[in-house]
């Protein structure tokens, strides 16, 4: 039977999503055909609207629909403490704990020679500016416990050693090779409590 180009194109689009293999993408593509025209329109508009409305906070780099995210604009949060994470979804993981009242800084990735991510690709300059201007006293490095995350943490430790801040790293309650977004609340909470100076 001849391949349907529209299905192929839709399958290819779904397979671009992380963690979606060809079979799952194909299943999603056929599911779209079963949807009503109205549901397809809603789905399509939701994709376009999210892409148009969501952007990076100019201060911390997390995702927001406002000019500045609700964490940066909240004056009751402790601006002397910053958790540095790799991705916006890592901020969400910490916020679910309801036990941290400081600020965040999103690097936008981790150093990776294999993937071509260098120092200039990460949101580091604005972190240094925030530390100087906001009277930051503690920087908690919360990159993933992977090779790339460790490399990034060591680089940050090196450039922050001349700053007058208490520099800590999340404790290894998190498994090596794991990712923050998949950690359960207790593991993440213990890792935050047991952070150590680096």
N, C-alpha and C positions, 0 to 999 in steps of 0.2 A: 504494500500500500504506500502511496505517495505521502511524504511528510508534509504536514500543513505548516506553511511558513509562519503564519500568525501564532500558532501554538509554539513553534520553535523559538520565535522571538520572545514570547511571554515567558517561556521556560528559562531561556537565557537570562532574562531580566531578574526573575526570582532567584536564580542560582548565584547571582552576584551578592546576595545577602549572606552575611557570615553564618557558617554552620548549616547552610542549606545545600545539600547535594543535588545531583541531577534528578534522581527519582522523586525527591520531595518537591523540587521545583516544578517538575512535570505534573505532579498531583495538584499543586496549587494552581497551575495554569488551567487544568481541566476543571477545577472547582470554580474558577472565575466564570467559565462558560455556563455553569449551572446557576449562577447568581442572576437575579433580576437586573434589568437595565438600571433601575433606580439604585440598587446596591452597588453596582459597578461604578456608577457615577459618584456615589458617596465615598467609595474606596479611593477612586481616582482623585477626588477633591481633597480627601484627607491627606494623601501623599503630597499633593501640591501645596496645600495650606501649611503643613508641618515644615516643609522645605523653605517656604517663604517667611513664616513667622518666627521660627526658632533660629537664634544666633548665639554667638559666644558673648558672655559678659565681658565688657572691655577692661574690667578690673581683675577678675580672677580666672576667667576663661571657661567657666562652666556654662551650660546651656540655659538660655532664658528666652522669654517672649517679651520681656520688658527692656527698657534702656539699660538698666543695671539689675542684676539678679537680686532676689529677695534676701539672700544671705549677706551680700555686700552692702545692701541698703539698710540692713537691720542694725541700728546703733546699739542695741542691747547685747549684741554678740561681742566676744572678747577679741579685739583686733590685735592683741599682742601675741596671739597664738595662731599659727597657720599650719594646716595639714597640706602637704604637697602630694598631689596624686597625678597619675598619668593621664587619665581620661575622665570626662564628665560623669560617666556612669559610676565611677568610684566614689564621687561625692554623694550620689544617691545611696550607696551602700552605707556610708557613715551616717548620713542623715536619718536612716531608718533606726539607728540605735537610740536616738533621742537622748544621748548622754554627752555629746560634744557641743560646746557653745562658742567655739572659736570660728575662724575664717578658713578658707580654702584657697589653694592655688593649683590650677590645672595646667600641666606641662604640654598637653596635646600629643603625648606619645612617650617613647623611651628611646635612648640611644641604641642604634642598631646598625652596624656596618653592613650586615647582610641585606637589610631593607633600605639602606641608603639614608637613614635618619641620623643627622649630625646635630651638633650643639646649636647651630643656627636655626634648625627646624623646630626647636623646643621653645616654649614660652618662659625663658629663664631671665632675660633682661628685666621684664616687668616684675618678676619675683624679687630681684635684687633692689629695684626701686621701691617696692612696697616695704621691704625690710628696713630700708633707710628712712623712708618718709613716715611710716606708721608706728614707729617705736616697737617693732616686733621683738619679743623676748624669747620665744620658742618656735623653732621650725621642726615639725614632725614629718619626716620623709616616709611616705606611704606608697612607694612604688611597689609593683607586684614582685614577689620573691622568685623572679626568673633571672636568667643570665642578663637580659637587657635591663630589667628593673634594678638589679644589683649594680650594674655598670653605671646606670643613671644616678643611683644613690651615692655611689663613691665619688662620682664627678661633682655632684652637688655638695657633698661633704668637703671636698677639696676647695671649691670656690667660696664656701661659706666659713671656712676656718678663720678668716680674718675679720669676720663680722662678730659683733658682741651679742651673740644669740646662743641659747641652749639648743644644740642640735641633737635630735633624737631620731631613732629609726623604729618602726613597728617591731614588736617582739615576734619571734618566729613561732607563734601559735598558728600561723598560716603555713600550709604545706608548700615546700619548694616546688616550683613549677605550676603552682595554682594561680588563680586570678581572684581579685577582691570581689568581683561581682557575684561569684559563686559561693563565697564563704557564708556560713550560717552566722546569725547574730552573736551567739556566744563566742565563737572562735574569733570573730572580728573584734568584739568587745575586749576579750582577754589580750589580744594582740595590741590593742590600743593602750590598755592599762600597763602592759609589760614592756612598753617601748624603752629603748636604751640609747645612751649617748654614743655617737660614732665620731 
